[in-house]
């Protein structure tokens, strides 16, 4: 990995395994983060719906 002029290392891109199963603990962490990111819009919509419903009652 090369250093830039500012001394900051670039972050390597994450590529999931072919079979979709984590290879190690780092893979497992990245897969959890990726799933959380993909589900975020649905979670926010669900939370907004819950707040809206509680305001009506």
mmCIF file of the N, C-alpha and C atoms, coordinates in Angstrom:
data_MODEL
# 
_entry.id   MODEL 
# 
loop_
_atom_site.group_PDB 
_atom_site.id 
_atom_site.type_symbol 
_atom_site.label_atom_id 
_atom_site.label_alt_id 
_atom_site.label_comp_id 
_atom_site.label_asym_id 
_atom_site.label_entity_id 
_atom_site.label_seq_id 
_atom_site.pdbx_PDB_ins_code 
_atom_site.Cartn_x 
_atom_site.Cartn_y 
_atom_site.Cartn_z 
_atom_site.occupancy 
_atom_site.B_iso_or_equiv 
_atom_site.pdbx_formal_charge 
_atom_site.auth_seq_id 
_atom_site.auth_comp_id 
_atom_site.auth_asym_id 
_atom_site.auth_atom_id 
_atom_site.pdbx_PDB_model_num 
ATOM 1   N N  . UNK A 1 1  ? 0.856   -1.167  0.000  1.00 0.00 ? 1  UNK A N  1 
ATOM 2   C CA . UNK A 1 1  ? 0.000   0.000   0.000  1.00 0.00 ? 1  UNK A CA 1 
ATOM 3   C C  . UNK A 1 1  ? 0.903   1.231   0.000  1.00 0.00 ? 1  UNK A C  1 
ATOM 4   N N  . UNK A 1 2  ? 0.588   2.182   -0.815 1.00 0.00 ? 2  UNK A N  1 
ATOM 5   C CA . UNK A 1 2  ? 1.443   3.364   -0.917 1.00 0.00 ? 2  UNK A CA 1 
ATOM 6   C C  . UNK A 1 2  ? 0.929   4.490   -0.038 1.00 0.00 ? 2  UNK A C  1 
ATOM 7   N N  . UNK A 1 3  ? 1.832   5.351   0.319  1.00 0.00 ? 3  UNK A N  1 
ATOM 8   C CA . UNK A 1 3  ? 1.469   6.522   1.119  1.00 0.00 ? 3  UNK A CA 1 
ATOM 9   C C  . UNK A 1 3  ? 1.240   7.697   0.171  1.00 0.00 ? 3  UNK A C  1 
ATOM 10  N N  . UNK A 1 4  ? 0.309   8.540   0.512  1.00 0.00 ? 4  UNK A N  1 
ATOM 11  C CA . UNK A 1 4  ? 0.084   9.749   -0.275 1.00 0.00 ? 4  UNK A CA 1 
ATOM 12  C C  . UNK A 1 4  ? 0.971   10.855  0.272  1.00 0.00 ? 4  UNK A C  1 
ATOM 13  N N  . UNK A 1 5  ? 0.934   12.010  -0.354 1.00 0.00 ? 5  UNK A N  1 
ATOM 14  C CA . UNK A 1 5  ? 1.751   13.142  0.097  1.00 0.00 ? 5  UNK A CA 1 
ATOM 15  C C  . UNK A 1 5  ? 1.396   13.570  1.509  1.00 0.00 ? 5  UNK A C  1 
ATOM 16  N N  . UNK A 1 6  ? 0.152   13.384  1.915  1.00 0.00 ? 6  UNK A N  1 
ATOM 17  C CA . UNK A 1 6  ? -0.271  13.806  3.250  1.00 0.00 ? 6  UNK A CA 1 
ATOM 18  C C  . UNK A 1 6  ? 0.024   12.748  4.303  1.00 0.00 ? 6  UNK A C  1 
ATOM 19  N N  . UNK A 1 7  ? 0.489   11.590  3.885  1.00 0.00 ? 7  UNK A N  1 
ATOM 20  C CA . UNK A 1 7  ? 0.820   10.543  4.843  1.00 0.00 ? 7  UNK A CA 1 
ATOM 21  C C  . UNK A 1 7  ? -0.362  9.677   5.226  1.00 0.00 ? 7  UNK A C  1 
ATOM 22  N N  . UNK A 1 8  ? -1.458  9.765   4.495  1.00 0.00 ? 8  UNK A N  1 
ATOM 23  C CA . UNK A 1 8  ? -2.657  8.985   4.798  1.00 0.00 ? 8  UNK A CA 1 
ATOM 24  C C  . UNK A 1 8  ? -2.723  7.801   3.843  1.00 0.00 ? 8  UNK A C  1 
ATOM 25  N N  . UNK A 1 9  ? -2.931  6.620   4.394  1.00 0.00 ? 9  UNK A N  1 
ATOM 26  C CA . UNK A 1 9  ? -3.047  5.430   3.556  1.00 0.00 ? 9  UNK A CA 1 
ATOM 27  C C  . UNK A 1 9  ? -4.457  5.342   2.979  1.00 0.00 ? 9  UNK A C  1 
ATOM 28  N N  . UNK A 1 10 ? -4.591  4.999   1.701  1.00 0.00 ? 10 UNK A N  1 
ATOM 29  C CA . UNK A 1 10 ? -5.932  4.809   1.134  1.00 0.00 ? 10 UNK A CA 1 
ATOM 30  C C  . UNK A 1 10 ? -6.584  3.555   1.715  1.00 0.00 ? 10 UNK A C  1 
ATOM 31  N N  . UNK A 1 11 ? -7.881  3.577   1.840  1.00 0.00 ? 11 UNK A N  1 
ATOM 32  C CA . UNK A 1 11 ? -8.623  2.435   2.368  1.00 0.00 ? 11 UNK A CA 1 
ATOM 33  C C  . UNK A 1 11 ? -8.878  1.459   1.216  1.00 0.00 ? 11 UNK A C  1 
ATOM 34  N N  . UNK A 1 12 ? -8.480  0.213   1.365  1.00 0.00 ? 12 UNK A N  1 
ATOM 35  C CA . UNK A 1 12 ? -8.727  -0.749  0.290  1.00 0.00 ? 12 UNK A CA 1 
ATOM 36  C C  . UNK A 1 12 ? -10.223 -1.053  0.166  1.00 0.00 ? 12 UNK A C  1 
ATOM 37  N N  . UNK A 1 13 ? -10.638 -1.337  -1.047 1.00 0.00 ? 13 UNK A N  1 
ATOM 38  C CA . UNK A 1 13 ? -12.044 -1.666  -1.280 1.00 0.00 ? 13 UNK A CA 1 
ATOM 39  C C  . UNK A 1 13 ? -12.344 -3.036  -0.692 1.00 0.00 ? 13 UNK A C  1 
ATOM 40  N N  . UNK A 1 14 ? -13.542 -3.202  -0.176 1.00 0.00 ? 14 UNK A N  1 
ATOM 41  C CA . UNK A 1 14 ? -13.953 -4.484  0.385  1.00 0.00 ? 14 UNK A CA 1 
ATOM 42  C C  . UNK A 1 14 ? -14.679 -5.285  -0.683 1.00 0.00 ? 14 UNK A C  1 
ATOM 43  N N  . UNK A 1 15 ? -14.292 -6.516  -0.856 1.00 0.00 ? 15 UNK A N  1 
ATOM 44  C CA . UNK A 1 15 ? -14.963 -7.413  -1.793 1.00 0.00 ? 15 UNK A CA 1 
ATOM 45  C C  . UNK A 1 15 ? -15.423 -8.639  -1.012 1.00 0.00 ? 15 UNK A C  1 
ATOM 46  N N  . UNK A 1 16 ? -16.736 -8.888  -0.958 1.00 0.00 ? 16 UNK A N  1 
ATOM 47  C CA . UNK A 1 16 ? -17.232 -10.051 -0.218 1.00 0.00 ? 16 UNK A CA 1 
ATOM 48  C C  . UNK A 1 16 ? -16.798 -11.358 -0.887 1.00 0.00 ? 16 UNK A C  1 
ATOM 49  N N  . UNK A 1 17 ? -16.832 -12.424 -0.124 1.00 0.00 ? 17 UNK A N  1 
ATOM 50  C CA . UNK A 1 17 ? -16.445 -13.725 -0.663 1.00 0.00 ? 17 UNK A CA 1 
ATOM 51  C C  . UNK A 1 17 ? -17.475 -14.195 -1.683 1.00 0.00 ? 17 UNK A C  1 
ATOM 52  N N  . UNK A 1 18 ? -17.062 -15.095 -2.532 1.00 0.00 ? 18 UNK A N  1 
ATOM 53  C CA . UNK A 1 18 ? -17.924 -15.604 -3.607 1.00 0.00 ? 18 UNK A CA 1 
ATOM 54  C C  . UNK A 1 18 ? -19.184 -16.284 -3.075 1.00 0.00 ? 18 UNK A C  1 
ATOM 55  N N  . UNK A 1 19 ? -19.037 -17.074 -2.012 1.00 0.00 ? 19 UNK A N  1 
ATOM 56  C CA . UNK A 1 19 ? -20.173 -17.844 -1.503 1.00 0.00 ? 19 UNK A CA 1 
ATOM 57  C C  . UNK A 1 19 ? -21.047 -17.057 -0.524 1.00 0.00 ? 19 UNK A C  1 
ATOM 58  N N  . UNK A 1 20 ? -20.642 -15.828 -0.194 1.00 0.00 ? 20 UNK A N  1 
ATOM 59  C CA . UNK A 1 20 ? -21.447 -15.009 0.706  1.00 0.00 ? 20 UNK A CA 1 
ATOM 60  C C  . UNK A 1 20 ? -21.247 -15.299 2.179  1.00 0.00 ? 20 UNK A C  1 
ATOM 61  N N  . UNK A 1 21 ? -20.309 -16.186 2.490  1.00 0.00 ? 21 UNK A N  1 
ATOM 62  C CA . UNK A 1 21 ? -20.029 -16.524 3.887  1.00 0.00 ? 21 UNK A CA 1 
ATOM 63  C C  . UNK A 1 21 ? -18.754 -15.809 4.325  1.00 0.00 ? 21 UNK A C  1 
ATOM 64  N N  . UNK A 1 22 ? -18.715 -15.335 5.572  1.00 0.00 ? 22 UNK A N  1 
ATOM 65  C CA . UNK A 1 22 ? -17.508 -14.639 6.030  1.00 0.00 ? 22 UNK A CA 1 
ATOM 66  C C  . UNK A 1 22 ? -16.299 -15.565 6.091  1.00 0.00 ? 22 UNK A C  1 
ATOM 67  N N  . UNK A 1 23 ? -15.154 -15.045 5.654  1.00 0.00 ? 23 UNK A N  1 
ATOM 68  C CA . UNK A 1 23 ? -13.909 -15.818 5.684  1.00 0.00 ? 23 UNK A CA 1 
ATOM 69  C C  . UNK A 1 23 ? -13.246 -15.737 7.051  1.00 0.00 ? 23 UNK A C  1 
ATOM 70  N N  . UNK A 1 24 ? -13.461 -14.608 7.737  1.00 0.00 ? 24 UNK A N  1 
ATOM 71  C CA . UNK A 1 24 ? -12.835 -14.410 9.048  1.00 0.00 ? 24 UNK A CA 1 
ATOM 72  C C  . UNK A 1 24 ? -13.638 -13.353 9.816  1.00 0.00 ? 24 UNK A C  1 
ATOM 73  N N  . UNK A 1 25 ? -13.153 -12.938 10.963 1.00 0.00 ? 25 UNK A N  1 
ATOM 74  C CA . UNK A 1 25 ? -13.873 -11.976 11.805 1.00 0.00 ? 25 UNK A CA 1 
ATOM 75  C C  . UNK A 1 25 ? -14.011 -10.622 11.119 1.00 0.00 ? 25 UNK A C  1 
ATOM 76  N N  . UNK A 1 26 ? -13.011 -10.228 10.347 1.00 0.00 ? 26 UNK A N  1 
ATOM 77  C CA . UNK A 1 26 ? -13.073 -8.944  9.643  1.00 0.00 ? 26 UNK A CA 1 
ATOM 78  C C  . UNK A 1 26 ? -14.179 -8.991  8.595  1.00 0.00 ? 26 UNK A C  1 
ATOM 79  N N  . UNK A 1 27 ? -14.245 -10.085 7.852  1.00 0.00 ? 27 UNK A N  1 
ATOM 80  C CA . UNK A 1 27 ? -15.314 -10.262 6.867  1.00 0.00 ? 27 UNK A CA 1 
ATOM 81  C C  . UNK A 1 27 ? -16.681 -10.187 7.539  1.00 0.00 ? 27 UNK A C  1 
ATOM 82  N N  . UNK A 1 28 ? -16.811 -10.854 8.660  1.00 0.00 ? 28 UNK A N  1 
ATOM 83  C CA . UNK A 1 28 ? -18.081 -10.872 9.379  1.00 0.00 ? 28 UNK A CA 1 
ATOM 84  C C  . UNK A 1 28 ? -18.491 -9.455  9.776  1.00 0.00 ? 28 UNK A C  1 
ATOM 85  N N  . UNK A 1 29 ? -17.521 -8.668  10.242 1.00 0.00 ? 29 UNK A N  1 
ATOM 86  C CA . UNK A 1 29 ? -17.794 -7.284  10.638 1.00 0.00 ? 29 UNK A CA 1 
ATOM 87  C C  . UNK A 1 29 ? -18.256 -6.468  9.434  1.00 0.00 ? 29 UNK A C  1 
ATOM 88  N N  . UNK A 1 30 ? -17.535 -6.568  8.307  1.00 0.00 ? 30 UNK A N  1 
ATOM 89  C CA . UNK A 1 30 ? -17.901 -5.806  7.117  1.00 0.00 ? 30 UNK A CA 1 
ATOM 90  C C  . UNK A 1 30 ? -19.270 -6.222  6.594  1.00 0.00 ? 30 UNK A C  1 
ATOM 91  N N  . UNK A 1 31 ? -19.581 -7.500  6.661  1.00 0.00 ? 31 UNK A N  1 
ATOM 92  C CA . UNK A 1 31 ? -20.884 -7.974  6.186  1.00 0.00 ? 31 UNK A CA 1 
ATOM 93  C C  . UNK A 1 31 ? -22.004 -7.436  7.069  1.00 0.00 ? 31 UNK A C  1 
ATOM 94  N N  . UNK A 1 32 ? -21.776 -7.388  8.390  1.00 0.00 ? 32 UNK A N  1 
ATOM 95  C CA . UNK A 1 32 ? -22.768 -6.809  9.305  1.00 0.00 ? 32 UNK A CA 1 
ATOM 96  C C  . UNK A 1 32 ? -22.981 -5.333  8.998  1.00 0.00 ? 32 UNK A C  1 
ATOM 97  N N  . UNK A 1 33 ? -21.882 -4.607  8.798  1.00 0.00 ? 33 UNK A N  1 
ATOM 98  C CA . UNK A 1 33 ? -21.984 -3.183  8.485  1.00 0.00 ? 33 UNK A CA 1 
ATOM 99  C C  . UNK A 1 33 ? -22.709 -2.960  7.159  1.00 0.00 ? 33 UNK A C  1 
ATOM 100 N N  . UNK A 1 34 ? -22.411 -3.788  6.172  1.00 0.00 ? 34 UNK A N  1 
ATOM 101 C CA . UNK A 1 34 ? -23.051 -3.664  4.863  1.00 0.00 ? 34 UNK A CA 1 
ATOM 102 C C  . UNK A 1 34 ? -24.557 -3.931  4.961  1.00 0.00 ? 34 UNK A C  1 
ATOM 103 N N  . UNK A 1 35 ? -24.935 -4.981  5.694  1.00 0.00 ? 35 UNK A N  1 
ATOM 104 C CA . UNK A 1 35 ? -26.365 -5.275  5.865  1.00 0.00 ? 35 UNK A CA 1 
ATOM 105 C C  . UNK A 1 35 ? -27.071 -4.136  6.583  1.00 0.00 ? 35 UNK A C  1 
ATOM 106 N N  . UNK A 1 36 ? -26.418 -3.582  7.600  1.00 0.00 ? 36 UNK A N  1 
ATOM 107 C CA . UNK A 1 36 ? -27.010 -2.467  8.346  1.00 0.00 ? 36 UNK A CA 1 
ATOM 108 C C  . UNK A 1 36 ? -27.203 -1.263  7.431  1.00 0.00 ? 36 UNK A C  1 
ATOM 109 N N  . UNK A 1 37 ? -26.215 -0.996  6.573  1.00 0.00 ? 37 UNK A N  1 
ATOM 110 C CA . UNK A 1 37 ? -26.326 0.130   5.653  1.00 0.00 ? 37 UNK A CA 1 
ATOM 111 C C  . UNK A 1 37 ? -27.454 -0.093  4.646  1.00 0.00 ? 37 UNK A C  1 
ATOM 112 N N  . UNK A 1 38 ? -27.573 -1.310  4.148  1.00 0.00 ? 38 UNK A N  1 
ATOM 113 C CA . UNK A 1 38 ? -28.605 -1.609  3.158  1.00 0.00 ? 38 UNK A CA 1 
ATOM 114 C C  . UNK A 1 38 ? -30.004 -1.545  3.769  1.00 0.00 ? 38 UNK A C  1 
ATOM 115 N N  . UNK A 1 39 ? -30.136 -1.886  5.047  1.00 0.00 ? 39 UNK A N  1 
ATOM 116 C CA . UNK A 1 39 ? -31.442 -1.883  5.707  1.00 0.00 ? 39 UNK A CA 1 
ATOM 117 C C  . UNK A 1 39 ? -31.793 -0.535  6.321  1.00 0.00 ? 39 UNK A C  1 
ATOM 118 N N  . UNK A 1 40 ? -30.880 0.437   6.286  1.00 0.00 ? 40 UNK A N  1 
ATOM 119 C CA . UNK A 1 40 ? -31.092 1.717   6.964  1.00 0.00 ? 40 UNK A CA 1 
ATOM 120 C C  . UNK A 1 40 ? -32.347 2.454   6.482  1.00 0.00 ? 40 UNK A C  1 
ATOM 121 N N  . UNK A 1 41 ? -32.583 2.598   5.175  1.00 0.00 ? 41 UNK A N  1 
ATOM 122 C CA . UNK A 1 41 ? -33.797 3.307   4.747  1.00 0.00 ? 41 UNK A CA 1 
ATOM 123 C C  . UNK A 1 41 ? -35.078 2.660   5.284  1.00 0.00 ? 41 UNK A C  1 
ATOM 124 N N  . UNK A 1 42 ? -35.115 1.340   5.294  1.00 0.00 ? 42 UNK A N  1 
ATOM 125 C CA . UNK A 1 42 ? -36.297 0.638   5.806  1.00 0.00 ? 42 UNK A CA 1 
ATOM 126 C C  . UNK A 1 42 ? -36.457 0.879   7.307  1.00 0.00 ? 42 UNK A C  1 
ATOM 127 N N  . UNK A 1 43 ? -35.334 0.860   8.042  1.00 0.00 ? 43 UNK A N  1 
ATOM 128 C CA . UNK A 1 43 ? -35.396 1.112   9.489  1.00 0.00 ? 43 UNK A CA 1 
ATOM 129 C C  . UNK A 1 43 ? -35.868 2.527   9.776  1.00 0.00 ? 43 UNK A C  1 
ATOM 130 N N  . UNK A 1 44 ? -35.369 3.501   9.008  1.00 0.00 ? 44 UNK A N  1 
ATOM 131 C CA . UNK A 1 44 ? -35.777 4.890   9.220  1.00 0.00 ? 44 UNK A CA 1 
ATOM 132 C C  . UNK A 1 44 ? -37.258 5.081   8.902  1.00 0.00 ? 44 UNK A C  1 
ATOM 133 N N  . UNK A 1 45 ? -37.732 4.450   7.833  1.00 0.00 ? 45 UNK A N  1 
ATOM 134 C CA . UNK A 1 45 ? -39.142 4.554   7.470  1.00 0.00 ? 45 UNK A CA 1 
ATOM 135 C C  . UNK A 1 45 ? -40.016 3.919   8.544  1.00 0.00 ? 45 UNK A C  1 
ATOM 136 N N  . UNK A 1 46 ? -39.578 2.785   9.054  1.00 0.00 ? 46 UNK A N  1 
ATOM 137 C CA . UNK A 1 46 ? -40.323 2.091   10.107 1.00 0.00 ? 46 UNK A CA 1 
ATOM 138 C C  . UNK A 1 46 ? -40.374 2.945   11.372 1.00 0.00 ? 46 UNK A C  1 
ATOM 139 N N  . UNK A 1 47 ? -39.249 3.576   11.702 1.00 0.00 ? 47 UNK A N  1 
ATOM 140 C CA . UNK A 1 47 ? -39.182 4.432   12.887 1.00 0.00 ? 47 UNK A CA 1 
ATOM 141 C C  . UNK A 1 47 ? -40.091 5.650   12.714 1.00 0.00 ? 47 UNK A C  1 
ATOM 142 N N  . UNK A 1 48 ? -40.085 6.261   11.533 1.00 0.00 ? 48 UNK A N  1 
ATOM 143 C CA . UNK A 1 48 ? -40.935 7.419   11.261 1.00 0.00 ? 48 UNK A CA 1 
ATOM 144 C C  . UNK A 1 48 ? -42.407 7.029   11.348 1.00 0.00 ? 48 UNK A C  1 
ATOM 145 N N  . UNK A 1 49 ? -42.744 5.858   10.822 1.00 0.00 ? 49 UNK A N  1 
ATOM 146 C CA . UNK A 1 49 ? -44.119 5.362   10.878 1.00 0.00 ? 49 UNK A CA 1 
ATOM 147 C C  . UNK A 1 49 ? -44.544 5.152   12.327 1.00 0.00 ? 49 UNK A C  1 
ATOM 148 N N  . UNK A 1 50 ? -43.655 4.604   13.126 1.00 0.00 ? 50 UNK A N  1 
ATOM 149 C CA . UNK A 1 50 ? -43.942 4.346   14.535 1.00 0.00 ? 50 UNK A CA 1 
ATOM 150 C C  . UNK A 1 50 ? -44.186 5.666   15.277 1.00 0.00 ? 50 UNK A C  1 
ATOM 151 N N  . UNK A 1 51 ? -43.352 6.671   15.015 1.00 0.00 ? 51 UNK A N  1 
ATOM 152 C CA . UNK A 1 51 ? -43.511 7.983   15.651 1.00 0.00 ? 51 UNK A CA 1 
ATOM 153 C C  . UNK A 1 51 ? -44.813 8.631   15.200 1.00 0.00 ? 51 UNK A C  1 
ATOM 154 N N  . UNK A 1 52 ? -45.110 8.526   13.913 1.00 0.00 ? 52 UNK A N  1 
ATOM 155 C CA . UNK A 1 52 ? -46.340 9.111   13.374 1.00 0.00 ? 52 UNK A CA 1 
ATOM 156 C C  . UNK A 1 52 ? -47.568 8.457   14.001 1.00 0.00 ? 52 UNK A C  1 
ATOM 157 N N  . UNK A 1 53 ? -47.531 7.148   14.154 1.00 0.00 ? 53 UNK A N  1 
ATOM 158 C CA . UNK A 1 53 ? -48.657 6.435   14.757 1.00 0.00 ? 53 UNK A CA 1 
ATOM 159 C C  . UNK A 1 53 ? -48.817 6.798   16.227 1.00 0.00 ? 53 UNK A C  1 
ATOM 160 N N  . UNK A 1 54 ? -47.711 6.996   16.930 1.00 0.00 ? 54 UNK A N  1 
ATOM 161 C CA . UNK A 1 54 ? -47.807 7.346   18.346 1.00 0.00 ? 54 UNK A CA 1 
ATOM 162 C C  . UNK A 1 54 ? -48.314 8.776   18.521 1.00 0.00 ? 54 UNK A C  1 
ATOM 163 N N  . UNK A 1 55 ? -48.069 9.653   17.551 1.00 0.00 ? 55 UNK A N  1 
ATOM 164 C CA . UNK A 1 55 ? -48.568 11.027  17.614 1.00 0.00 ? 55 UNK A CA 1 
ATOM 165 C C  . UNK A 1 55 ? -50.080 11.082  17.419 1.00 0.00 ? 55 UNK A C  1 
ATOM 166 N N  . UNK A 1 56 ? -50.619 10.144  16.676 1.00 0.00 ? 56 UNK A N  1 
ATOM 167 C CA . UNK A 1 56 ? -52.065 10.127  16.407 1.00 0.00 ? 56 UNK A CA 1 
ATOM 168 C C  . UNK A 1 56 ? -52.867 9.686   17.624 1.00 0.00 ? 56 UNK A C  1 
ATOM 169 N N  . UNK A 1 57 ? -52.265 8.893   18.493 1.00 0.00 ? 57 UNK A N  1 
ATOM 170 C CA . UNK A 1 57 ? -53.000 8.343   19.642 1.00 0.00 ? 57 UNK A CA 1 
ATOM 171 C C  . UNK A 1 57 ? -52.730 9.099   20.891 1.00 0.00 ? 57 UNK A C  1 
# 
